[in-house]
Amino acid sequence: MDQYELIRTSHRVYKKDISEISRETGHSRNTIKKALRGEPWGYKQRSRQPYPVLGSYLEIIDQWLEDDKERPKKQRHTARRIHNRLKLEHGYEGAESTVRKYVREAKVRLGINAPCAFIPLDPASGVEAEVDWGSAIATIGGETRQLKFFCMRSKYSGKHFVRFYPCERQQAFFDAHIHAFLFYGGVFPVLIYDNLTTAVQKVLKGKKRIEQESYSKFKAYHNFESRFCTPGEGHEKGGVEGIVGFARRNYMVPVPEASSLEELNQRLLDECLSYGTHTIDGRSNTVNELFESEKESLLASPDIPFSNIQVYDGKADKYATVVVDKNRYSVPTRYAGFKMRILLYVDRVEIYYGSKKLSSHERVYGNNKWILEPGHYLKLIQQRPMAFNSARPIRQWRQSWPKILEQLLSKFCAAQGETKGIKDFISVLMLYQHHDSSEIDAVVDLALQSYISSSEGVKHLLIYANSKDLQQAPLDNWSSLPDADLEDYAPLGGIQ
């Protein structure tokens, strides 16, 4: 910079010509002319970088990179792999850093793995929402289970909805949408998805899709449009992709515990509502404030909710069970062999004989699971008491019933013998069908304390506990007997 200043001062202030300045400074005439014109002072960037050692291998590298365009993304050449191949296959002796520099420039020139830039977006209010699934572990009723959670996020406000389900099946998919629409108070005109099999039957060229018939019906019922991402390009709905991770890190750490899935979902709902006070980076308003401005743009939800029920015909087999979705659900044994109508909800199974509802069970997912109501089998087991210990309904029930029932069973068998004791004990179990379990547990506990060893005694205690008419009031104002010697009453009682 000193030389630059010297040259310009000599010429402009002291009126020296270029030749004189060149003699005094030792710089060439061209360099002095550049300084006088104000052109940048220093070295000029080369228009082309030579590679003296690597130069003979450039065509080989370019060909490998071109071939990579037809290869899977995870099986393409890295700069290190190219360096190793050049050494092993072509005797290259240059440095790896030189190869890295050239490969980085060549990939940009050839359009391979070009650096991903993000477009700043300003989505319209109340138009689009993004949908995705995530997975997490939770403890439900003491059992650790792998669950799926559904996420929907408004592109404009960032308000999101999260809900747990046992699976990603279509019924759960629809049910999650219905709950999300209730949460938002309306339906977004456009929903953006991956190519989910619950919605897409076949992916065609470009953005065209053949949708599942039932999904098309669900979409038409709520009047929204669907848009599906390019396969393998999840960043096209990056907002909800981020919410999946955010929900897992913030709502599911530590591993959530709840007595039921419904309780867990209520907690998630509270978390989603609390997020409304959050302010997203780069915005001045909270999520709730932004959502209030877009709420009016949402489509109104249908007055009658979408019927998310699957109806099947079935038949109760010899075990008095109906097979539904590869699992068994019980009905009363007297209906074994009868044809049934099954209503399959996302969370429960209802079984009907004609218009009569025979049973309602919590729906389970998986294969070959037996969901048995013990009350359906008690009369049959009472007729065959020796099957009691090996009966599947009893074995399942015994895993959760209170210890006092085991004590009562032992007392009955000791007092009446095993066969009669079991039959009489089943009479006590039948009381659970008509009374609250806590009430029966209390009566059984009282029966054990009172050394009662028959079902009639237990029933008597239950009747006495529930009947106010049988509860005698204490005797008030009753005069006491006069003081007397016991010998005075000897003639009445035969006291010796």
C-alpha positions as CSV (number, residue, x, y, z in Angstrom):
1,M,0.0,0.0,0.0
2,D,3.0,2.3,0.6
3,Q,4.2,1.8,-2.9
4,Y,0.7,2.4,-4.3
5,E,0.5,5.7,-2.4
6,L,4.1,6.7,-3.5
7,I,3.3,6.2,-7.2
8,R,0.0,8.1,-7.1
9,T,1.5,11.0,-5.0
10,S,4.6,11.3,-7.3
11,H,2.4,11.5,-10.4
12,R,-0.5,13.7,-9.1
13,V,1.4,16.0,-6.7
14,Y,4.9,16.1,-8.1
15,K,3.9,15.8,-11.7
16,K,6.5,13.0,-12.4
17,D,5.9,11.0,-15.6
18,I,5.7,7.2,-15.8
19,S,9.2,6.6,-16.9
20,E,10.7,8.6,-14.0
21,I,8.5,6.9,-11.5
22,S,9.5,3.5,-12.9
23,R,13.2,4.3,-12.6
24,E,12.8,5.5,-8.9
25,T,10.6,2.6,-7.7
26,G,11.8,-0.3,-9.9
27,H,8.2,-1.2,-10.9
28,S,7.3,-1.8,-14.5
29,R,5.5,0.8,-16.6
30,N,2.4,-1.5,-16.8
31,T,2.2,-1.8,-13.0
32,I,2.5,2.0,-12.6
33,K,-0.2,2.5,-15.2
34,K,-2.5,0.2,-13.2
35,A,-1.9,2.1,-10.0
36,L,-2.6,5.4,-11.7
37,R,-5.9,4.0,-13.1
38,G,-6.9,2.8,-9.7
39,E,-7.0,-0.9,-10.5
40,P,-6.7,-3.4,-7.7
41,W,-3.2,-3.7,-6.3
42,G,-1.8,-7.2,-5.8
43,Y,-1.7,-10.5,-7.4
44,K,-4.2,-11.4,-10.1
45,Q,-6.4,-14.5,-9.6
46,R,-5.6,-17.3,-12.1
47,S,-8.4,-18.1,-14.5
48,R,-7.4,-21.7,-14.5
49,Q,-5.7,-23.7,-11.7
50,P,-3.1,-26.1,-13.1
51,Y,-2.6,-29.5,-11.5
52,P,0.9,-30.6,-12.5
53,V,0.8,-34.0,-10.8
54,L,-3.0,-34.7,-11.0
55,G,-3.4,-33.3,-14.5
56,S,-3.2,-36.6,-16.3
57,Y,-5.8,-38.2,-14.1
58,L,-8.5,-35.5,-14.5
59,E,-10.4,-37.3,-17.2
60,I,-10.5,-40.5,-15.2
61,I,-11.9,-38.6,-12.2
62,D,-14.6,-36.8,-14.3
63,Q,-15.7,-40.2,-15.8
64,W,-16.1,-41.7,-12.3
65,L,-18.1,-38.8,-11.2
66,E,-20.3,-38.9,-14.3
67,D,-20.9,-42.6,-13.8
68,D,-22.0,-41.8,-10.2
69,K,-25.1,-40.0,-11.5
70,E,-26.6,-43.4,-12.2
71,R,-25.6,-44.9,-8.9
72,P,-27.5,-44.8,-5.6
73,K,-26.7,-41.7,-3.5
74,K,-25.2,-43.7,-0.7
75,Q,-22.9,-45.7,-3.1
76,R,-21.1,-42.8,-4.9
77,H,-17.4,-41.9,-4.8
78,T,-16.0,-39.8,-2.1
79,A,-12.8,-37.8,-2.6
80,R,-11.0,-40.3,-0.3
81,R,-12.2,-43.2,-2.3
82,I,-11.1,-41.5,-5.6
83,H,-7.7,-40.9,-4.1
84,N,-7.3,-44.5,-3.0
85,R,-8.4,-45.8,-6.4
86,L,-6.0,-43.6,-8.2
87,K,-3.2,-44.9,-6.0
88,L,-4.1,-48.5,-6.3
89,E,-5.3,-48.7,-10.0
90,H,-3.3,-45.9,-11.7
91,G,-0.2,-45.3,-9.6
92,Y,-1.0,-41.8,-8.5
93,E,1.6,-40.4,-6.1
94,G,0.2,-36.9,-5.3
95,A,-1.5,-35.7,-2.1
96,E,-5.0,-36.4,-1.1
97,S,-5.7,-32.7,-0.5
98,T,-5.1,-32.0,-4.2
99,V,-7.7,-34.7,-5.1
100,R,-10.1,-33.3,-2.6
101,K,-9.8,-29.8,-4.0
102,Y,-10.4,-30.9,-7.6
103,V,-13.3,-33.2,-6.7
104,R,-15.1,-30.5,-4.8
105,E,-14.8,-28.2,-7.9
106,A,-15.7,-30.9,-10.3
107,K,-18.9,-31.9,-8.5
108,V,-20.1,-28.4,-8.6
109,R,-19.3,-28.2,-12.3
110,L,-21.0,-31.5,-13.1
111,G,-24.0,-30.8,-10.8
112,I,-23.3,-33.7,-8.4
113,N,-24.2,-33.2,-4.8
114,A,-24.3,-29.5,-5.2
115,P,-24.5,-27.5,-1.9
116,C,-28.1,-27.2,-0.9
117,A,-29.4,-23.7,-0.5
118,F,-32.7,-22.8,1.2
119,I,-35.2,-20.5,-0.3
120,P,-36.7,-18.0,2.2
121,L,-40.4,-18.7,2.3
122,D,-43.4,-16.6,3.2
123,P,-46.4,-19.0,3.1
124,A,-49.9,-17.7,2.8
125,S,-52.0,-17.6,5.9
126,G,-54.4,-20.4,6.5
127,V,-53.7,-22.3,3.3
128,E,-51.2,-25.1,3.9
129,A,-50.4,-27.6,6.6
130,E,-47.8,-30.4,6.6
131,V,-48.4,-34.0,7.9
132,D,-45.9,-36.7,9.0
133,W,-45.5,-39.7,11.4
134,G,-42.8,-40.3,14.0
135,S,-42.1,-43.2,16.4
136,A,-41.2,-43.3,20.1
137,I,-41.2,-45.5,23.1
138,A,-43.7,-45.0,26.0
139,T,-44.8,-47.0,29.0
140,I,-48.5,-47.7,29.1
141,G,-50.0,-49.5,32.1
142,G,-46.5,-50.6,33.2
143,E,-45.7,-52.1,29.7
144,T,-43.1,-50.5,27.5
145,R,-44.4,-50.2,23.9
146,Q,-43.3,-48.9,20.6
147,L,-45.8,-46.2,19.5
148,K,-46.4,-44.0,16.5
149,F,-47.2,-40.4,16.8
150,F,-49.0,-38.2,14.2
151,C,-47.9,-34.6,13.6
152,M,-49.7,-31.8,11.7
153,R,-48.2,-28.3,11.4
154,S,-49.4,-25.1,10.0
155,K,-46.9,-23.7,7.5
156,Y,-47.8,-20.1,8.3
157,S,-48.2,-20.0,12.1
158,G,-46.2,-23.1,13.1
159,K,-49.0,-24.3,15.4
160,H,-48.7,-28.0,15.6
161,F,-50.8,-31.0,16.8
162,V,-49.3,-34.3,18.0
163,R,-51.2,-37.6,19.0
164,F,-50.0,-41.1,19.8
165,Y,-51.4,-44.3,18.1
166,P,-50.4,-48.0,18.3
167,C,-49.9,-48.1,14.5
168,E,-49.9,-46.1,11.3
169,R,-52.8,-47.9,9.7
170,Q,-55.4,-46.0,7.7
171,Q,-58.0,-45.9,10.5
172,A,-55.5,-44.3,12.8
173,F,-54.5,-42.0,9.9
174,F,-58.1,-40.8,9.5
175,D,-58.7,-40.6,13.2
176,A,-55.6,-38.4,13.7
177,H,-56.9,-36.0,11.0
178,I,-60.3,-35.7,12.7
179,H,-58.7,-34.9,16.0
180,A,-56.4,-32.4,14.4
181,F,-59.3,-30.6,12.7
182,L,-61.0,-30.3,16.0
183,F,-57.8,-29.0,17.5
184,Y,-57.4,-26.3,14.8
185,G,-61.1,-25.5,14.7
186,G,-61.2,-26.1,10.9
187,V,-59.6,-27.8,7.9
188,F,-56.6,-26.5,6.0
189,P,-57.3,-26.2,2.3
190,V,-54.1,-27.9,1.3
191,L,-52.3,-30.8,3.2
192,I,-48.8,-31.9,2.3
193,Y,-47.6,-35.5,2.7
194,D,-45.0,-38.0,2.0
195,N,-46.1,-40.8,-0.3
196,L,-47.8,-42.7,2.5
197,T,-49.3,-46.1,1.5
198,T,-52.4,-45.1,3.6
199,A,-53.0,-42.3,1.1
200,V,-51.2,-43.3,-2.1
201,Q,-51.8,-46.4,-4.1
202,K,-49.2,-45.7,-6.8
203,V,-46.6,-43.0,-7.5
204,L,-46.7,-41.9,-11.1
205,K,-44.3,-39.6,-13.0
206,G,-43.8,-36.1,-11.7
207,K,-46.4,-35.1,-9.1
208,K,-49.2,-37.4,-10.3
209,R,-50.5,-40.0,-7.8
210,I,-53.1,-42.7,-7.8
211,E,-54.7,-42.3,-4.4
212,Q,-56.3,-44.9,-2.2
213,E,-60.0,-45.0,-2.8
214,S,-60.9,-44.6,0.9
215,Y,-58.4,-41.7,1.2
216,S,-60.0,-40.0,-1.8
217,K,-63.4,-40.3,-0.1
218,F,-62.0,-38.9,3.2
219,K,-60.4,-36.0,1.4
220,A,-63.6,-35.2,-0.6
221,Y,-65.7,-35.4,2.6
222,H,-63.5,-32.6,4.2
223,N,-63.0,-30.7,0.9
224,F,-59.2,-30.3,1.2
225,E,-56.6,-30.8,-1.5
226,S,-53.5,-33.1,-1.1
227,R,-50.0,-32.5,-2.3
228,F,-47.3,-35.2,-2.2
229,C,-43.6,-34.7,-1.9
230,T,-41.1,-36.0,-4.5
231,P,-40.0,-39.5,-3.3
232,G,-36.9,-39.2,-1.1
233,E,-37.2,-35.5,-0.8
234,G,-38.6,-35.1,2.8
235,H,-37.2,-31.5,3.0
236,E,-40.1,-30.4,0.8
237,K,-42.1,-30.5,4.1
238,G,-39.3,-29.5,6.4
239,G,-41.5,-27.7,8.9
240,V,-43.3,-30.9,10.1
241,E,-40.0,-32.9,9.8
242,G,-38.6,-30.5,12.4
243,I,-41.7,-30.9,14.6
244,V,-41.3,-34.7,14.7
245,G,-37.8,-34.3,16.2
246,F,-38.9,-31.4,18.4
247,A,-41.8,-33.4,19.8
248,R,-39.6,-36.4,20.5
249,R,-36.9,-34.4,22.3
250,N,-39.3,-32.2,24.3
251,Y,-42.5,-34.1,24.8
252,M,-41.1,-37.7,25.1
253,V,-37.9,-37.2,27.2
254,P,-37.8,-38.8,29.7
255,V,-39.8,-41.8,28.3
256,P,-43.4,-40.9,29.1
257,E,-45.5,-43.1,31.4
258,A,-49.3,-43.2,31.7
259,S,-52.0,-45.6,32.7
260,S,-53.6,-45.5,29.3
261,L,-53.0,-44.2,25.8
262,E,-55.8,-41.7,26.3
263,E,-54.1,-40.2,29.3
264,L,-50.9,-39.9,27.4
265,N,-52.6,-38.1,24.5
266,Q,-54.2,-35.7,26.9
267,R,-50.7,-34.7,28.1
268,L,-49.6,-34.3,24.5
269,L,-52.5,-32.0,23.8
270,D,-51.6,-29.9,26.8
271,E,-48.1,-29.6,25.5
272,C,-49.3,-28.5,22.0
273,L,-51.5,-25.9,23.6
274,S,-48.6,-24.6,25.7
275,Y,-46.5,-24.2,22.6
276,G,-48.9,-21.5,21.4
277,T,-47.0,-19.0,23.6
278,H,-43.7,-19.7,21.8
279,T,-42.2,-17.2,19.4
280,I,-40.4,-18.7,16.4
281,D,-37.0,-17.3,15.6
282,G,-37.3,-14.4,13.1
283,R,-40.9,-13.6,14.0
284,S,-42.2,-10.9,16.3
285,N,-45.6,-12.6,17.1
286,T,-46.3,-15.7,19.1
287,V,-47.6,-18.9,17.5
288,N,-51.1,-18.3,18.9
289,E,-51.2,-14.7,17.6
290,L,-50.2,-15.8,14.1
291,F,-52.8,-18.6,14.2
292,E,-55.6,-16.3,15.2
293,S,-55.0,-14.3,12.0
294,E,-55.2,-17.5,9.8
295,K,-58.0,-19.3,11.6
296,E,-60.7,-17.5,9.6
297,S,-59.2,-18.8,6.4
298,L,-59.7,-22.5,7.4
299,L,-62.5,-24.5,5.9
300,A,-65.3,-25.4,8.2
301,S,-65.4,-29.0,9.5
302,P,-68.4,-31.1,8.5
303,D,-71.4,-31.0,10.8
304,I,-71.5,-34.8,10.9
305,P,-68.1,-36.4,11.6
306,F,-66.6,-38.8,9.1
307,S,-67.6,-42.4,9.9
308,N,-64.2,-44.0,10.6
309,I,-65.7,-47.4,11.2
310,Q,-65.0,-50.7,9.4
311,V,-67.9,-53.2,9.4
312,Y,-67.3,-56.9,9.0
313,D,-69.4,-60.1,9.1
314,G,-68.0,-63.0,11.2
315,K,-68.8,-66.1,13.1
316,A,-68.2,-67.1,16.7
317,D,-66.1,-70.3,16.8
318,K,-66.2,-73.2,19.2
319,Y,-64.1,-71.1,21.7
320,A,-66.8,-68.4,21.7
321,T,-64.3,-66.0,20.0
322,V,-64.6,-63.9,16.8
323,V,-61.4,-63.5,14.7
324,V,-60.9,-59.8,13.8
325,D,-57.8,-58.5,12.1
326,K,-55.9,-61.8,13.1
327,N,-56.8,-61.5,16.8
328,R,-59.6,-63.1,18.8
329,Y,-62.3,-61.4,20.8
330,S,-64.7,-63.2,23.1
331,V,-68.5,-63.3,23.2
332,P,-70.8,-65.1,25.7
333,T,-70.4,-68.9,25.3
334,R,-74.0,-69.5,24.5
335,Y,-73.5,-67.6,21.1
336,A,-70.7,-70.0,19.9
337,G,-71.4,-70.9,16.3
338,F,-73.6,-67.9,15.6
339,K,-73.0,-65.3,12.9
340,M,-71.9,-61.9,14.1
341,R,-71.6,-58.3,12.9
342,I,-68.3,-56.6,13.9
343,L,-67.8,-52.9,14.1
344,L,-64.1,-52.1,14.1
345,Y,-63.0,-48.7,15.5
346,V,-59.4,-47.5,15.8
347,D,-59.4,-48.1,19.6
348,R,-62.1,-50.8,20.2
349,V,-64.0,-53.7,18.7
350,E,-67.8,-54.1,19.2
351,I,-69.5,-57.4,18.4
352,Y,-73.3,-57.6,17.7
353,Y,-75.7,-60.5,17.2
354,G,-78.5,-58.9,15.2
355,S,-79.1,-55.6,16.9
356,K,-78.0,-56.9,20.3
357,K,-74.5,-55.7,21.4
358,L,-72.8,-58.8,22.9
359,S,-69.3,-57.4,23.8
360,S,-67.0,-54.4,23.5
361,H,-63.2,-54.9,23.7
362,E,-60.2,-52.6,23.6
363,R,-58.6,-53.2,20.2
364,V,-55.2,-54.7,20.0
365,Y,-52.7,-54.8,17.2
366,G,-50.5,-57.8,16.3
367,N,-51.2,-61.4,15.5
368,N,-52.9,-64.3,17.4
369,K,-53.8,-62.3,20.6
370,W,-56.7,-63.5,22.7
371,I,-58.8,-60.8,24.2
372,L,-61.2,-62.6,26.5
373,E,-63.8,-61.3,28.9
374,P,-63.8,-63.8,31.9
375,G,-67.5,-63.2,32.6
376,H,-68.3,-64.8,29.2
377,Y,-66.9,-68.2,30.4
378,L,-67.7,-68.4,34.1
379,K,-70.9,-70.4,33.8
380,L,-69.3,-72.9,31.5
381,I,-66.2,-73.2,33.7
382,Q,-68.5,-73.7,36.7
383,Q,-70.0,-76.7,35.0
384,R,-66.5,-78.0,34.4
385,P,-64.6,-77.0,37.5
386,M,-61.5,-79.1,36.8
387,A,-60.8,-76.9,33.8
388,F,-60.5,-73.9,36.1
389,N,-56.7,-73.8,36.5
390,S,-56.0,-74.2,32.8
391,A,-58.8,-72.0,31.4
392,R,-57.2,-69.2,29.3
393,P,-59.7,-66.5,30.5
394,I,-59.0,-67.4,34.2
395,R,-55.2,-67.5,33.6
396,Q,-55.3,-64.1,32.0
397,W,-57.5,-62.7,34.8
398,R,-55.3,-64.2,37.6
399,Q,-52.3,-62.1,36.4
400,S,-54.1,-58.9,37.6
401,W,-56.7,-59.9,40.2
402,P,-56.0,-59.1,43.9
403,K,-54.2,-61.6,46.2
404,I,-57.3,-61.7,48.4
405,L,-59.1,-63.7,45.7
406,E,-56.3,-66.4,45.8
407,Q,-56.7,-66.5,49.6
408,L,-60.5,-66.8,49.3
409,L,-60.1,-69.7,46.7
410,S,-57.8,-71.5,49.1
411,K,-60.2,-71.1,52.0
412,F,-63.1,-72.4,49.9
413,C,-61.2,-75.4,48.7
414,A,-60.0,-76.2,52.2
415,A,-63.5,-76.0,53.6
416,Q,-65.5,-77.7,50.8
417,G,-63.0,-79.7,48.8
418,E,-61.4,-78.7,45.5
419,T,-64.3,-79.3,43.1
420,K,-67.1,-77.8,45.2
421,G,-64.7,-75.1,46.4
422,I,-63.9,-74.0,42.9
423,K,-67.6,-74.0,41.8
424,D,-68.5,-71.9,44.9
425,F,-65.6,-69.6,44.2
426,I,-66.8,-69.0,40.7
427,S,-70.1,-67.8,42.1
428,V,-68.1,-65.1,43.8
429,L,-66.3,-64.2,40.6
430,M,-69.7,-63.8,38.9
431,L,-70.5,-60.9,41.3
432,Y,-67.9,-58.8,39.4
433,Q,-70.3,-58.7,36.4
434,H,-72.9,-56.8,38.4
435,H,-71.0,-54.8,41.0
436,D,-68.0,-52.5,41.1
437,S,-64.7,-54.4,41.5
438,S,-63.6,-52.2,44.4
439,E,-66.9,-53.1,46.2
440,I,-66.4,-56.8,45.7
441,D,-62.7,-56.6,46.8
442,A,-63.8,-54.9,50.0
443,V,-66.5,-57.5,50.7
444,V,-64.0,-60.4,50.0
445,D,-61.5,-58.8,52.4
446,L,-64.2,-58.6,55.1
447,A,-65.2,-62.3,54.4
448,L,-61.7,-63.4,55.0
449,Q,-61.5,-61.5,58.3
450,S,-64.9,-63.0,59.3
451,Y,-63.7,-66.6,58.4
452,I,-66.5,-67.0,55.8
453,S,-65.9,-70.0,53.6
454,S,-68.9,-70.0,51.2
455,S,-70.3,-67.7,48.4
456,E,-73.6,-67.3,50.3
457,G,-71.7,-65.7,53.2
458,V,-70.0,-63.3,50.7
459,K,-73.3,-62.5,49.1
460,H,-74.9,-61.8,52.5
461,L,-72.1,-59.3,53.3
462,L,-72.6,-57.6,49.9
463,I,-76.4,-57.4,50.4
464,Y,-75.9,-56.1,54.0
465,A,-73.4,-53.5,52.9
466,N,-75.7,-52.2,50.1
467,S,-79.0,-52.3,52.0
468,K,-79.8,-49.3,54.3
469,D,-83.0,-51.0,55.5
470,L,-81.1,-53.8,57.1
471,Q,-78.8,-51.6,59.0
472,Q,-80.3,-51.4,62.6
473,A,-80.2,-48.1,64.5
474,P,-78.7,-48.2,68.0
475,L,-81.1,-48.6,70.9
476,D,-81.6,-45.2,72.6
477,N,-83.2,-44.5,76.0
478,W,-83.3,-48.2,76.9
479,S,-83.5,-48.7,80.6
480,S,-80.9,-51.0,82.0
481,L,-81.7,-54.1,84.0
482,P,-81.9,-53.7,87.8
483,D,-79.0,-54.9,89.8
484,A,-79.6,-58.4,91.0
485,D,-77.9,-61.6,92.0
486,L,-77.7,-64.3,89.3
487,E,-79.4,-66.7,91.6
488,D,-82.6,-64.7,91.2
489,Y,-82.7,-65.7,87.4
490,A,-81.8,-69.3,88.0
491,P,-85.4,-70.7,87.6
492,L,-85.6,-69.0,84.1
493,G,-82.3,-70.2,82.6
494,G,-81.6,-73.3,84.5
495,I,-78.5,-71.8,86.1
496,Q,-76.9,-74.3,88.5
